[in-house]
Amino acid sequence: MVLTITACEFSLNTPEEYFDRVALNTNSISRFGGQYFNTYLRYIKGGANTPDFNTCEKYLRNNSIATVERNVKKIKDLQPTKKTKPMIDAALDLYALVLESYKTDHLKVAKMIDSHAPENDINVAITEMDNKSYDAFVQKYNKLWQIADVYAKDNGIEVKKMPF
């Protein structure tokens, strides 16, 4: 068991554990809205077609939703501290938005893709989804990373940014 005491703040988790679970794991949701489906189509065209992921709906449920739910549990398992609470709250807020969209708007589009709906209908549904929630996603994602970048710097955690 590792105990970390920082400036009179007791924690069972290291700063790296907080950062990894709370911020770094959001890389799995960095492709949201229309970008999510572009990534899915590249994934399937690349030959990654298993029984668990052979439809867009299965991929969404068995991979994306399941990953978000696991990541939320990992965050909730952490003991918040005064220094980590803002980052934790921002991550949970972001994940709540993503999970709601995955279970509704994303699922609607996934079912359209699986049923071979006309491409124009799919594009309209994606545009509606992006208009509804993409700006809120970007705002929440950026808020989390503004907090996480400061937390990483304050705790000597090196952060490498990936171009998206």
N, C-alpha and C positions, 0 to 999 in steps of 0.2 A: 504494500500500500504506500502510495506517495502522498505526503501531506505538503502543501505549499502555504507558506505564511509570507504575505507581501504587505508591508506597511500596516501591520496589525490587522490584516485581513486573512482569515483562515479559510482554506479551501482543500477539498479532497482531490481536486483536479488541477492539472498544470495549466498555465496559460496556453500552451500549444493545444491541449485537449479542448479547451473552450473554443479557441480559434478554429480548429479543424471541424469540430461538430457544428458550431454555430454559423460560421462564415464560409469556410472552404467547401463544405458539403453543398452549398447552394450552386456550385458549378453544375450540378446535375439538373438544375432548372433554368440555367442561363438561356436556353433556347425555349422561348415561350411564344404562344400564339402561332402565327403563321410560320415562324422559324421552326417551331416544334415539328410541324408536319413536313417541312423541307428536310429536316434531319431524319425523320422517320422514313421517308421515301428513299433517301440515299442509303440508309441502313438496310432496308429490304432489298434494294437493287444490288447492294454489295454482297448478297447471298446469305445474310444472317437471318435465316428463316427456320425457326424451330417451332415445335408444336405450341410452346408457350407464347410465342410472338408472331405467329403466322397471319394474324390480322392486325389491323391498326388498333381495334378495340382491345384485343388481348395485350398488345404492346403497351398501350396506355394503362390498362388495369394492372397487368402483371409486372411491368417494369416501372413506369413513371409514377403512378399512384402509390404503388407499394414502396418505392424508394422514398418518396416524400413522407409517407407515414412512418417509415423506419427512422428517417432523419429527424422528424418531429419528436419521436420517442427518445432518441439519443439526446436531443436538446433538453427535453423535460426531465431526463435522468440527471442532468447536471444540477449542482447546487449553486443557485445564483448568488453572486456577490455584488457589492455596491458597484464595482468596476465592470462586471460582466452583464448586469441586468439590462442596461440599455441595448446592448448587442443581442442578447437573448430575446428581448421583447421585439426588436426590429425583425429578427429572423422568424419568429413565430408569426408575426403579422404578415410577412412576405409569404411564408408557407401556407397560411390560411387562405390568402388570395389565390395562390396557385392551385391548391387542392380543390377549392370550390370551382375554379374554372376547369380543371381537369375532369371533375366529376359531372360537369354540365356542358359548357360550351365546347370544350375539347372533345368530349365524348360524342356529342352531336356530329361534329366534323368527322371523327374517326368512323362512326357508323355510316356516314355518307360515303367515305372512301371505300369502306368494305363492301357496300352495296353497289359500288360502281355508279354512283350518281353522276349526272353530267358535270364536267369539269367547271363550267361556269357557275353552277349551283354551289359547288364546293368552295370556289373562290369567293363567292358572295358571302357564304357562311364564315369563312376565315376573316374576311374584311370586317364583317359585323362583330366577330369575336375580338379582333384587334382594336376596333373602335371602342368597344365596351370596356376592355380591361388592360390593354397593352400599356397605356400611359401610367396607370396606377401601378402596374408591375414594375416598370422602369423606375418610378419614384421610390417604391419600397425597396427595390434591389439596390439602388444607389444610396439610399439612406443607410441600409445595413452596411454597405461597403465603406461609407464614410466613417462610420463608427468603428468598423472592423480594422480599417487601415490605421487609425489612431491607436487602437488597442494593440495591434501587432507591433507598431513602432515603439510604443511604451513598454512592450515586453520582449523586445529584441527578436521578434519573429520576422524572418525575411519573407516578403510577399512578391511573387513574380506574377505580373499581369500578362494575361493571354489576350491577343487581339481577337476580337469577335466581329 
